[in-house]
Amino acid sequence: MPSTVIRSYKYDPKCNQLVVVFQSGRRYVYEEVPSAVFESMKRAFSKGEFLNNHIRDHYRYVRTF
């Protein structure tokens, strides 16, 4: 199901980084995200809700452009 909040996301297992691009175009790189968390996000019905509940405020992030 397409997300109304998240445009795209990808995970780099080599450095445990989750890159999220929001519909607004803002891009965030979440650091030290375990692969199990990413796998759970992929299975979640609502990616935005999962991000808010399990990633945001739990992992360091950097906003990139």
CHARMM-style PDB file with segment names, atoms N, HN, CA, C and O in Angstrom:
ATOM      1  N   MET     1       0.844  -1.180   0.000  1.00  0.00      PROA
ATOM      2  CA  MET     1       0.000   0.000   0.000  1.00  0.00      PROA
ATOM      3  C   MET     1       0.886   1.238   0.000  1.00  0.00      PROA
ATOM      4  O   MET     1       1.803   1.323   0.817  1.00  0.00      PROA
ATOM      5  N   PRO     2       0.649   2.186  -0.873  1.00  0.00      PROA
ATOM      6  CA  PRO     2       1.446   3.418  -0.876  1.00  0.00      PROA
ATOM      7  C   PRO     2       1.231   4.207   0.411  1.00  0.00      PROA
ATOM      8  O   PRO     2       0.140   4.215   0.980  1.00  0.00      PROA
ATOM      9  N   SER     3       2.274   4.853   0.845  1.00  0.00      PROA
ATOM     10  HN  SER     3       3.160   4.846   0.383  1.00  0.00      PROA
ATOM     11  CA  SER     3       2.207   5.644   2.068  1.00  0.00      PROA
ATOM     12  C   SER     3       1.851   7.086   1.732  1.00  0.00      PROA
ATOM     13  O   SER     3       2.301   7.630   0.723  1.00  0.00      PROA
ATOM     14  N   THR     4       1.048   7.692   2.577  1.00  0.00      PROA
ATOM     15  HN  THR     4       0.683   7.251   3.397  1.00  0.00      PROA
ATOM     16  CA  THR     4       0.722   9.099   2.393  1.00  0.00      PROA
ATOM     17  C   THR     4       1.808   9.986   2.970  1.00  0.00      PROA
ATOM     18  O   THR     4       1.813  11.193   2.728  1.00  0.00      PROA
ATOM     19  N   VAL     5       2.728   9.407   3.730  1.00  0.00      PROA
ATOM     20  HN  VAL     5       2.724   8.426   3.926  1.00  0.00      PROA
ATOM     21  CA  VAL     5       3.782  10.166   4.404  1.00  0.00      PROA
ATOM     22  C   VAL     5       5.159   9.898   3.790  1.00  0.00      PROA
ATOM     23  O   VAL     5       5.949  10.824   3.606  1.00  0.00      PROA
ATOM     24  N   ILE     6       5.438   8.652   3.478  1.00  0.00      PROA
ATOM     25  HN  ILE     6       4.796   7.900   3.627  1.00  0.00      PROA
ATOM     26  CA  ILE     6       6.758   8.236   3.012  1.00  0.00      PROA
ATOM     27  C   ILE     6       6.733   8.003   1.503  1.00  0.00      PROA
ATOM     28  O   ILE     6       5.932   7.215   1.002  1.00  0.00      PROA
ATOM     29  N   ARG     7       7.608   8.689   0.792  1.00  0.00      PROA
ATOM     30  HN  ARG     7       8.259   9.329   1.199  1.00  0.00      PROA
ATOM     31  CA  ARG     7       7.727   8.513  -0.665  1.00  0.00      PROA
ATOM     32  C   ARG     7       8.515   7.250  -0.971  1.00  0.00      PROA
ATOM     33  O   ARG     7       8.113   6.448  -1.813  1.00  0.00      PROA
ATOM     34  N   SER     8       9.657   7.075  -0.275  1.00  0.00      PROA
ATOM     35  HN  SER     8       9.984   7.727   0.409  1.00  0.00      PROA
ATOM     36  CA  SER     8      10.487   5.892  -0.501  1.00  0.00      PROA
ATOM     37  C   SER     8      11.365   5.648   0.717  1.00  0.00      PROA
ATOM     38  O   SER     8      11.557   6.527   1.558  1.00  0.00      PROA
ATOM     39  N   TYR     9      11.890   4.435   0.789  1.00  0.00      PROA
ATOM     40  HN  TYR     9      11.734   3.722   0.106  1.00  0.00      PROA
ATOM     41  CA  TYR     9      12.829   4.088   1.850  1.00  0.00      PROA
ATOM     42  C   TYR     9      13.715   2.962   1.354  1.00  0.00      PROA
ATOM     43  O   TYR     9      13.316   2.150   0.519  1.00  0.00      PROA
ATOM     44  N   LYS    10      14.922   2.933   1.885  1.00  0.00      PROA
ATOM     45  HN  LYS    10      15.247   3.592   2.563  1.00  0.00      PROA
ATOM     46  CA  LYS    10      15.844   1.846   1.548  1.00  0.00      PROA
ATOM     47  C   LYS    10      16.771   1.630   2.728  1.00  0.00      PROA
ATOM     48  O   LYS    10      16.949   2.504   3.576  1.00  0.00      PROA
ATOM     49  N   TYR    11      17.352   0.453   2.759  1.00  0.00      PROA
ATOM     50  HN  TYR    11      17.208  -0.257   2.071  1.00  0.00      PROA
ATOM     51  CA  TYR    11      18.194   0.062   3.886  1.00  0.00      PROA
ATOM     52  C   TYR    11      19.540  -0.402   3.367  1.00  0.00      PROA
ATOM     53  O   TYR    11      19.618  -1.154   2.395  1.00  0.00      PROA
ATOM     54  N   ASP    12      20.597   0.050   4.019  1.00  0.00      PROA
ATOM     55  HN  ASP    12      20.534   0.661   4.808  1.00  0.00      PROA
ATOM     56  CA  ASP    12      21.953  -0.388   3.696  1.00  0.00      PROA
ATOM     57  C   ASP    12      22.428  -1.298   4.826  1.00  0.00      PROA
ATOM     58  O   ASP    12      22.795  -0.814   5.896  1.00  0.00      PROA
ATOM     59  N   PRO    13      22.424  -2.611   4.597  1.00  0.00      PROA
ATOM     60  CA  PRO    13      22.797  -3.540   5.665  1.00  0.00      PROA
ATOM     61  C   PRO    13      24.265  -3.475   6.056  1.00  0.00      PROA
ATOM     62  O   PRO    13      24.627  -3.907   7.151  1.00  0.00      PROA
ATOM     63  N   LYS    14      25.114  -2.948   5.188  1.00  0.00      PROA
ATOM     64  HN  LYS    14      24.819  -2.597   4.299  1.00  0.00      PROA
ATOM     65  CA  LYS    14      26.545  -2.862   5.510  1.00  0.00      PROA
ATOM     66  C   LYS    14      26.805  -1.879   6.632  1.00  0.00      PROA
ATOM     67  O   LYS    14      27.696  -2.089   7.455  1.00  0.00      PROA
ATOM     68  N   CYS    15      26.027  -0.802   6.666  1.00  0.00      PROA
ATOM     69  HN  CYS    15      25.304  -0.632   5.997  1.00  0.00      PROA
ATOM     70  CA  CYS    15      26.254   0.207   7.710  1.00  0.00      PROA
ATOM     71  C   CYS    15      25.010   0.428   8.572  1.00  0.00      PROA
ATOM     72  O   CYS    15      24.962   1.367   9.366  1.00  0.00      PROA
ATOM     73  N   ASN    16      24.008  -0.434   8.414  1.00  0.00      PROA
ATOM     74  HN  ASN    16      24.047  -1.197   7.769  1.00  0.00      PROA
ATOM     75  CA  ASN    16      22.783  -0.366   9.228  1.00  0.00      PROA
ATOM     76  C   ASN    16      22.124   1.005   9.171  1.00  0.00      PROA
ATOM     77  O   ASN    16      21.707   1.548  10.194  1.00  0.00      PROA
ATOM     78  N   GLN    17      22.035   1.558   7.971  1.00  0.00      PROA
ATOM     79  HN  GLN    17      22.375   1.117   7.140  1.00  0.00      PROA
ATOM     80  CA  GLN    17      21.390   2.860   7.788  1.00  0.00      PROA
ATOM     81  C   GLN    17      20.081   2.698   7.025  1.00  0.00      PROA
ATOM     82  O   GLN    17      20.002   1.992   6.019  1.00  0.00      PROA
ATOM     83  N   LEU    18      19.071   3.366   7.532  1.00  0.00      PROA
ATOM     84  HN  LEU    18      19.135   3.939   8.349  1.00  0.00      PROA
ATOM     85  CA  LEU    18      17.775   3.415   6.883  1.00  0.00      PROA
ATOM     86  C   LEU    18      17.590   4.816   6.314  1.00  0.00      PROA
ATOM     87  O   LEU    18      17.641   5.800   7.052  1.00  0.00      PROA
ATOM     88  N   VAL    19      17.378   4.909   5.019  1.00  0.00      PROA
ATOM     89  HN  VAL    19      17.337   4.110   4.419  1.00  0.00      PROA
ATOM     90  CA  VAL    19      17.169   6.193   4.355  1.00  0.00      PROA
ATOM     91  C   VAL    19      15.677   6.307   4.048  1.00  0.00      PROA
ATOM     92  O   VAL    19      15.091   5.435   3.406  1.00  0.00      PROA
ATOM     93  N   VAL    20      15.079   7.396   4.518  1.00  0.00      PROA
ATOM     94  HN  VAL    20      15.555   8.104   5.040  1.00  0.00      PROA
ATOM     95  CA  VAL    20      13.656   7.621   4.305  1.00  0.00      PROA
ATOM     96  C   VAL    20      13.474   8.958   3.599  1.00  0.00      PROA
ATOM     97  O   VAL    20      14.000   9.981   4.036  1.00  0.00      PROA
ATOM     98  N   VAL    21      12.728   8.936   2.505  1.00  0.00      PROA
ATOM     99  HN  VAL    21      12.301   8.104   2.150  1.00  0.00      PROA
ATOM    100  CA  VAL    21      12.371  10.160   1.794  1.00  0.00      PROA
ATOM    101  C   VAL    21      10.873  10.361   1.988  1.00  0.00      PROA
ATOM    102  O   VAL    21      10.063   9.507   1.627  1.00  0.00      PROA
ATOM    103  N   PHE    22      10.525  11.496   2.561  1.00  0.00      PROA
ATOM    104  HN  PHE    22      11.183  12.189   2.854  1.00  0.00      PROA
ATOM    105  CA  PHE    22       9.128  11.801   2.826  1.00  0.00      PROA
ATOM    106  C   PHE    22       8.478  12.428   1.595  1.00  0.00      PROA
ATOM    107  O   PHE    22       9.174  12.887   0.689  1.00  0.00      PROA
ATOM    108  N   GLN    23       7.159  12.448   1.561  1.00  0.00      PROA
ATOM    109  HN  GLN    23       6.594  12.075   2.297  1.00  0.00      PROA
ATOM    110  CA  GLN    23       6.430  13.026   0.435  1.00  0.00      PROA
ATOM    111  C   GLN    23       6.823  14.486   0.212  1.00  0.00      PROA
ATOM    112  O   GLN    23       6.748  14.982  -0.912  1.00  0.00      PROA
ATOM    113  N   SER    24       7.235  15.166   1.261  1.00  0.00      PROA
ATOM    114  HN  SER    24       7.295  14.763   2.174  1.00  0.00      PROA
ATOM    115  CA  SER    24       7.656  16.569   1.163  1.00  0.00      PROA
ATOM    116  C   SER    24       8.998  16.723   0.451  1.00  0.00      PROA
ATOM    117  O   SER    24       9.378  17.828   0.062  1.00  0.00      PROA
ATOM    118  N   GLY    25       9.716  15.609   0.282  1.00  0.00      PROA
ATOM    119  HN  GLY    25       9.408  14.712   0.598  1.00  0.00      PROA
ATOM    120  CA  GLY    25      11.043  15.647  -0.317  1.00  0.00      PROA
ATOM    121  C   GLY    25      12.160  15.630   0.701  1.00  0.00      PROA
ATOM    122  O   GLY    25      13.326  15.469   0.340  1.00  0.00      PROA
ATOM    123  N   ARG    26      11.827  15.791   1.959  1.00  0.00      PROA
ATOM    124  HN  ARG    26      10.881  15.922   2.253  1.00  0.00      PROA
ATOM    125  CA  ARG    26      12.863  15.730   3.000  1.00  0.00      PROA
ATOM    126  C   ARG    26      13.418  14.317   3.078  1.00  0.00      PROA
ATOM    127  O   ARG    26      12.685  13.334   2.971  1.00  0.00      PROA
ATOM    128  N   ARG    27      14.726  14.239   3.265  1.00  0.00      PROA
ATOM    129  HN  ARG    27      15.322  15.038   3.352  1.00  0.00      PROA
ATOM    130  CA  ARG    27      15.428  12.949   3.287  1.00  0.00      PROA
ATOM    131  C   ARG    27      16.153  12.819   4.611  1.00  0.00      PROA
ATOM    132  O   ARG    27      16.901  13.713   5.005  1.00  0.00      PROA
ATOM    133  N   TYR    28      15.936  11.707   5.300  1.00  0.00      PROA
ATOM    134  HN  TYR    28      15.328  10.980   4.980  1.00  0.00      PROA
ATOM    135  CA  TYR    28      16.564  11.453   6.587  1.00  0.00      PROA
ATOM    136  C   TYR    28      17.306  10.127   6.522  1.00  0.00      PROA
ATOM    137  O   TYR    28      16.842   9.164   5.912  1.00  0.00      PROA
ATOM    138  N   VAL    29      18.464  10.099   7.160  1.00  0.00      PROA
ATOM    139  HN  VAL    29      18.841  10.881   7.655  1.00  0.00      PROA
ATOM    140  CA  VAL    29      19.243   8.870   7.282  1.00  0.00      PROA
ATOM    141  C   VAL    29      19.268   8.502   8.759  1.00  0.00      PROA
ATOM    142  O   VAL    29      19.848   9.214   9.579  1.00  0.00      PROA
ATOM    143  N   TYR    30      18.633   7.383   9.087  1.00  0.00      PROA
ATOM    144  HN  TYR    30      18.162   6.804   8.421  1.00  0.00      PROA
ATOM    145  CA  TYR    30      18.602   6.873  10.461  1.00  0.00      PROA
ATOM    146  C   TYR    30      19.755   5.899  10.625  1.00  0.00      PROA
ATOM    147  O   TYR    30      19.943   5.003   9.802  1.00  0.00      PROA
ATOM    148  N   GLU    31      20.526   6.077  11.686  1.00  0.00      PROA
ATOM    149  HN  GLU    31      20.373   6.805  12.354  1.00  0.00      PROA
ATOM    150  CA  GLU    31      21.752   5.303  11.886  1.00  0.00      PROA
ATOM    151  C   GLU    31      21.553   4.177  12.893  1.00  0.00      PROA
ATOM    152  O   GLU    31      20.738   4.271  13.811  1.00  0.00      PROA
ATOM    153  N   GLU    32      22.322   3.113  12.694  1.00  0.00      PROA
ATOM    154  HN  GLU    32      22.984   3.037  11.949  1.00  0.00      PROA
ATOM    155  CA  GLU    32      22.365   1.967  13.597  1.00  0.00      PROA
ATOM    156  C   GLU    32      21.007   1.289  13.763  1.00  0.00      PROA
ATOM    157  O   GLU    32      20.652   0.841  14.854  1.00  0.00      PROA
ATOM    158  N   VAL    33      20.257   1.221  12.671  1.00  0.00      PROA
ATOM    159  HN  VAL    33      20.544   1.585  11.786  1.00  0.00      PROA
ATOM    160  CA  VAL    33      18.966   0.545  12.685  1.00  0.00      PROA
ATOM    161  C   VAL    33      19.206  -0.942  12.405  1.00  0.00      PROA
ATOM    162  O   VAL    33      19.742  -1.286  11.352  1.00  0.00      PROA
ATOM    163  N   PRO    34      18.823  -1.817  13.318  1.00  0.00      PROA
ATOM    164  CA  PRO    34      19.026  -3.254  13.081  1.00  0.00      PROA
ATOM    165  C   PRO    34      18.212  -3.745  11.884  1.00  0.00      PROA
ATOM    166  O   PRO    34      17.139  -3.219  11.590  1.00  0.00      PROA
ATOM    167  N   SER    35      18.728  -4.740  11.216  1.00  0.00      PROA
ATOM    168  HN  SER    35      19.600  -5.168  11.456  1.00  0.00      PROA
ATOM    169  CA  SER    35      18.033  -5.273  10.041  1.00  0.00      PROA
ATOM    170  C   SER    35      16.662  -5.826  10.410  1.00  0.00      PROA
ATOM    171  O   SER    35      15.739  -5.770   9.597  1.00  0.00      PROA
ATOM    172  N   ALA    36      16.514  -6.356  11.616  1.00  0.00      PROA
ATOM    173  HN  ALA    36      17.263  -6.401  12.277  1.00  0.00      PROA
ATOM    174  CA  ALA    36      15.214  -6.884  12.050  1.00  0.00      PROA
ATOM    175  C   ALA    36      14.161  -5.773  12.116  1.00  0.00      PROA
ATOM    176  O   ALA    36      12.989  -6.010  11.824  1.00  0.00      PROA
ATOM    177  N   VAL    37      14.573  -4.573  12.497  1.00  0.00      PROA
ATOM    178  HN  VAL    37      15.525  -4.380  12.734  1.00  0.00      PROA
ATOM    179  CA  VAL    37      13.645  -3.440  12.541  1.00  0.00      PROA
ATOM    180  C   VAL    37      13.229  -3.066  11.124  1.00  0.00      PROA
ATOM    181  O   VAL    37      12.055  -2.799  10.866  1.00  0.00      PROA
ATOM    182  N   PHE    38      14.186  -3.048  10.212  1.00  0.00      PROA
ATOM    183  HN  PHE    38      15.139  -3.265  10.421  1.00  0.00      PROA
ATOM    184  CA  PHE    38      13.862  -2.754   8.814  1.00  0.00      PROA
ATOM    185  C   PHE    38      12.914  -3.807   8.239  1.00  0.00      PROA
ATOM    186  O   PHE    38      11.961  -3.462   7.539  1.00  0.00      PROA
ATOM    187  N   GLU    39      13.160  -5.063   8.522  1.00  0.00      PROA
ATOM    188  HN  GLU    39      13.933  -5.343   9.091  1.00  0.00      PROA
ATOM    189  CA  GLU    39      12.286  -6.134   8.034  1.00  0.00      PROA
ATOM    190  C   GLU    39      10.870  -5.967   8.585  1.00  0.00      PROA
ATOM    191  O   GLU    39       9.895  -6.205   7.873  1.00  0.00      PROA
ATOM    192  N   SER    40      10.756  -5.566   9.832  1.00  0.00      PROA
ATOM    193  HN  SER    40      11.548  -5.373  10.411  1.00  0.00      PROA
ATOM    194  CA  SER    40       9.443  -5.315  10.427  1.00  0.00      PROA
ATOM    195  C   SER    40       8.759  -4.139   9.751  1.00  0.00      PROA
ATOM    196  O   SER    40       7.546  -4.161   9.547  1.00  0.00      PROA
ATOM    197  N   MET    41       9.525  -3.113   9.401  1.00  0.00      PROA
ATOM    198  HN  MET    41      10.511  -3.095   9.566  1.00  0.00      PROA
ATOM    199  CA  MET    41       8.955  -1.960   8.712  1.00  0.00      PROA
ATOM    200  C   MET    41       8.409  -2.373   7.348  1.00  0.00      PROA
ATOM    201  O   MET    41       7.331  -1.933   6.950  1.00  0.00      PROA
ATOM    202  N   LYS    42       9.144  -3.210   6.639  1.00  0.00      PROA
ATOM    203  HN  LYS    42      10.019  -3.568   6.962  1.00  0.00      PROA
ATOM    204  CA  LYS    42       8.689  -3.666   5.325  1.00  0.00      PROA
ATOM    205  C   LYS    42       7.355  -4.400   5.423  1.00  0.00      PROA
ATOM    206  O   LYS    42       6.527  -4.306   4.517  1.00  0.00      PROA
ATOM    207  N   ARG    43       7.145  -5.124   6.506  1.00  0.00      PROA
ATOM    208  HN  ARG    43       7.818  -5.201   7.242  1.00  0.00      PROA
ATOM    209  CA  ARG    43       5.919  -5.901   6.686  1.00  0.00      PROA
ATOM    210  C   ARG    43       4.765  -5.076   7.258  1.00  0.00      PROA
ATOM    211  O   ARG    43       3.608  -5.491   7.194  1.00  0.00      PROA
ATOM    212  N   ALA    44       5.084  -3.916   7.814  1.00  0.00      PROA
ATOM    213  HN  ALA    44       6.024  -3.579   7.866  1.00  0.00      PROA
ATOM    214  CA  ALA    44       4.052  -3.099   8.470  1.00  0.00      PROA
ATOM    215  C   ALA    44       3.033  -2.585   7.461  1.00  0.00      PROA
ATOM    216  O   ALA    44       3.389  -2.200   6.348  1.00  0.00      PROA
ATOM    217  N   PHE    45       1.775  -2.582   7.857  1.00  0.00      PROA
ATOM    218  HN  PHE    45       1.486  -2.895   8.761  1.00  0.00      PROA
ATOM    219  CA  PHE    45       0.722  -2.046   6.997  1.00  0.00      PROA
ATOM    220  C   PHE    45       0.928  -0.559   6.756  1.00  0.00      PROA
ATOM    221  O   PHE    45       0.837  -0.087   5.622  1.00  0.00      PROA
ATOM    222  N   SER    46       1.211   0.185   7.839  1.00  0.00      PROA
ATOM    223  HN  SER    46       1.285  -0.198   8.760  1.00  0.00      PROA
ATOM    224  CA  SER    46       1.450   1.624   7.732  1.00  0.00      PROA
ATOM    225  C   SER    46       2.922   1.906   8.003  1.00  0.00      PROA
ATOM    226  O   SER    46       3.384   1.809   9.140  1.00  0.00      PROA
ATOM    227  N   LYS    47       3.649   2.255   6.953  1.00  0.00      PROA
ATOM    228  HN  LYS    47       3.274   2.334   6.030  1.00  0.00      PROA
ATOM    229  CA  LYS    47       5.075   2.555   7.111  1.00  0.00      PROA
ATOM    230  C   LYS    47       5.278   3.805   7.962  1.00  0.00      PROA
ATOM    231  O   LYS    47       6.191   3.848   8.786  1.00  0.00      PROA
ATOM    232  N   GLY    48       4.437   4.821   7.771  1.00  0.00      PROA
ATOM    233  HN  GLY    48       3.695   4.785   7.102  1.00  0.00      PROA
ATOM    234  CA  GLY    48       4.558   6.053   8.543  1.00  0.00      PROA
ATOM    235  C   GLY    48       4.316   5.832  10.024  1.00  0.00      PROA
ATOM    236  O   GLY    48       5.034   6.375  10.864  1.00  0.00      PROA
ATOM    237  N   GLU    49       3.315   5.042  10.342  1.00  0.00      PROA
ATOM    238  HN  GLU    49       2.732   4.601   9.659  1.00  0.00      PROA
ATOM    239  CA  GLU    49       3.024   4.736  11.745  1.00  0.00      PROA
ATOM    240  C   GLU    49       4.165   3.933  12.360  1.00  0.00      PROA
ATOM    241  O   GLU    49       4.570   4.188  13.494  1.00  0.00      PROA
ATOM    242  N   PHE    50       4.680   2.965  11.610  1.00  0.00      PROA
ATOM    243  HN  PHE    50       4.350   2.757  10.688  1.00  0.00      PROA
ATOM    244  CA  PHE    50       5.802   2.175  12.113  1.00  0.00      PROA
ATOM    245  C   PHE    50       7.001   3.076  12.378  1.00  0.00      PROA
ATOM    246  O   PHE    50       7.648   2.971  13.420  1.00  0.00      PROA
ATOM    247  N   LEU    51       7.291   3.956  11.435  1.00  0.00      PROA
ATOM    248  HN  LEU    51       6.766   4.041  10.589  1.00  0.00      PROA
ATOM    249  CA  LEU    51       8.417   4.872  11.599  1.00  0.00      PROA
ATOM    250  C   LEU    51       8.246   5.706  12.863  1.00  0.00      PROA
ATOM    251  O   LEU    51       9.184   5.847  13.648  1.00  0.00      PROA
ATOM    252  N   ASN    52       7.063   6.254  13.060  1.00  0.00      PROA
ATOM    253  HN  ASN    52       6.301   6.140  12.422  1.00  0.00      PROA
ATOM    254  CA  ASN    52       6.816   7.084  14.237  1.00  0.00      PROA
ATOM    255  C   ASN    52       6.943   6.307  15.540  1.00  0.00      PROA
ATOM    256  O   ASN    52       7.456   6.830  16.528  1.00  0.00      PROA
ATOM    257  N   ASN    53       6.481   5.070  15.547  1.00  0.00      PROA
ATOM    258  HN  ASN    53       6.064   4.644  14.743  1.00  0.00      PROA
ATOM    259  CA  ASN    53       6.462   4.290  16.786  1.00  0.00      PROA
ATOM    260  C   ASN    53       7.748   3.542  17.093  1.00  0.00      PROA
ATOM    261  O   ASN    53       8.044   3.284  18.260  1.00  0.00      PROA
ATOM    262  N   HSD    54       8.521   3.186  16.067  1.00  0.00      PROA
ATOM    263  HN  HSD    54       8.281   3.396  15.119  1.00  0.00      PROA
ATOM    264  CA  HSD    54       9.660   2.290  16.299  1.00  0.00      PROA
ATOM    265  C   HSD    54      11.020   2.820  15.840  1.00  0.00      PROA
ATOM    266  O   HSD    54      12.053   2.242  16.181  1.00  0.00      PROA
ATOM    267  N   ILE    55      11.032   3.901  15.080  1.00  0.00      PROA
ATOM    268  HN  ILE    55      10.194   4.371  14.803  1.00  0.00      PROA
ATOM    269  CA  ILE    55      12.312   4.389  14.553  1.00  0.00      PROA
ATOM    270  C   ILE    55      12.588   5.818  14.996  1.00  0.00      PROA
ATOM    271  O   ILE    55      13.608   6.094  15.628  1.00  0.00      PROA
ATOM    272  N   ARG    56      11.681   6.718  14.664  1.00  0.00      PROA
ATOM    273  HN  ARG    56      10.853   6.494  14.150  1.00  0.00      PROA
ATOM    274  CA  ARG    56      11.855   8.117  15.072  1.00  0.00      PROA
ATOM    275  C   ARG    56      11.921   8.172  16.594  1.00  0.00      PROA
ATOM    276  O   ARG    56      11.148   7.494  17.271  1.00  0.00      PROA
ATOM    277  N   ASP    57      12.806   8.946  17.120  1.00  0.00      PROA
ATOM    278  HN  ASP    57      13.434   9.497  16.570  1.00  0.00      PROA
ATOM    279  CA  ASP    57      13.053   9.087  18.559  1.00  0.00      PROA
ATOM    280  C   ASP    57      13.726   7.869  19.190  1.00  0.00      PROA
ATOM    281  O   ASP    57      13.948   7.843  20.400  1.00  0.00      PROA
ATOM    282  N   HSD    58      14.054   6.858  18.377  1.00  0.00      PROA
ATOM    283  HN  HSD    58      13.875   6.879  17.393  1.00  0.00      PROA
ATOM    284  CA  HSD    58      14.762   5.680  18.890  1.00  0.00      PROA
ATOM    285  C   HSD    58      16.176   5.562  18.312  1.00  0.00      PROA
ATOM    286  O   HSD    58      17.047   4.922  18.901  1.00  0.00      PROA
ATOM    287  N   TYR    59      16.388   6.181  17.165  1.00  0.00      PROA
ATOM    288  HN  TYR    59      15.680   6.701  16.686  1.00  0.00      PROA
ATOM    289  CA  TYR    59      17.694   6.098  16.492  1.00  0.00      PROA
ATOM    290  C   TYR    59      18.140   7.489  16.076  1.00  0.00      PROA
ATOM    291  O   TYR    59      17.330   8.351  15.736  1.00  0.00      PROA
ATOM    292  N   ARG    60      19.449   7.681  16.113  1.00  0.00      PROA
ATOM    293  HN  ARG    60      20.107   6.980  16.389  1.00  0.00      PROA
ATOM    294  CA  ARG    60      20.009   8.962  15.659  1.00  0.00      PROA
ATOM    295  C   ARG    60      19.731   9.108  14.174  1.00  0.00      PROA
ATOM    296  O   ARG    60      19.656   8.122  13.440  1.00  0.00      PROA
ATOM    297  N   TYR    61      19.579  10.345  13.746  1.00  0.00      PROA
ATOM    298  HN  TYR    61      19.640  11.146  14.342  1.00  0.00      PROA
ATOM    299  CA  TYR    61      19.331  10.597  12.340  1.00  0.00      PROA
ATOM    300  C   TYR    61      20.014  11.880  11.890  1.00  0.00      PROA
ATOM    301  O   TYR    61      20.371  12.741  12.693  1.00  0.00      PROA
ATOM    302  N   VAL    62      20.180  11.974  10.585  1.00  0.00      PROA
ATOM    303  HN  VAL    62      19.890  11.274   9.932  1.00  0.00      PROA
ATOM    304  CA  VAL    62      20.728  13.158   9.955  1.00  0.00      PROA
ATOM    305  C   VAL    62      19.789  13.525   8.814  1.00  0.00      PROA
ATOM    306  O   VAL    62      19.406  12.668   8.017  1.00  0.00      PROA
ATOM    307  N   ARG    63      19.424  14.780   8.739  1.00  0.00      PROA
ATOM    308  HN  ARG    63      19.734  15.476   9.386  1.00  0.00      PROA
ATOM    309  CA  ARG    63      18.616  15.219   7.601  1.00  0.00      PROA
ATOM    310  C   ARG    63      19.574  15.587   6.474  1.00  0.00      PROA
ATOM    311  O   ARG    63      20.506  16.366   6.673  1.00  0.00      PROA
ATOM    312  N   THR    64      19.345  15.028   5.302  1.00  0.00      PROA
ATOM    313  HN  THR    64      18.588  14.394   5.140  1.00  0.00      PROA
ATOM    314  CA  THR    64      20.169  15.318   4.144  1.00  0.00      PROA
ATOM    315  C   THR    64      19.291  15.921   3.065  1.00  0.00      PROA
ATOM    316  O   THR    64      18.064  15.897   3.165  1.00  0.00      PROA
ATOM    317  N   PHE    65      19.920  16.461   2.036  1.00  0.00      PROA
ATOM    318  HN  PHE    65      20.916  16.481   1.954  1.00  0.00      PROA
ATOM    319  CA  PHE    65      19.147  17.112   0.976  1.00  0.00      PROA
ATOM    320  C   PHE    65      19.369  16.447  -0.354  1.00  0.00      PROA
ATOM    321  OT1 PHE    65      18.794  16.868  -1.358  1.00  0.00      PROA
TER     322      PHE     65
END
